[in-house]
Amino acid sequence: MAYSVGKCLLLKHLKKRKMTQQQLADQLGVKHQQVNKYVNNKQGMSYEAAKNISVVLGCDMSELYDWKLK
């Protein structure tokens, strides 16, 4: 059994916590454009970025993406 990464669910988590992309970027110490790339599936998160984001948002790293069974 194997999984592949699907759509990024970051925007859903931001809305749930009433947090803007800019607020997340500020907490992570990155530019707003970087968070926007994740939200719009222009760039995948590194393991380190996903961990940091999951800590800020209070979720599990696996919840940041839609996972598809191959």
Beta strands, then each sheet from edge to edge (+ up, - down):
strand 1: 3-8
strand 2: 65-69
sheet 1: 1+ 2-
end
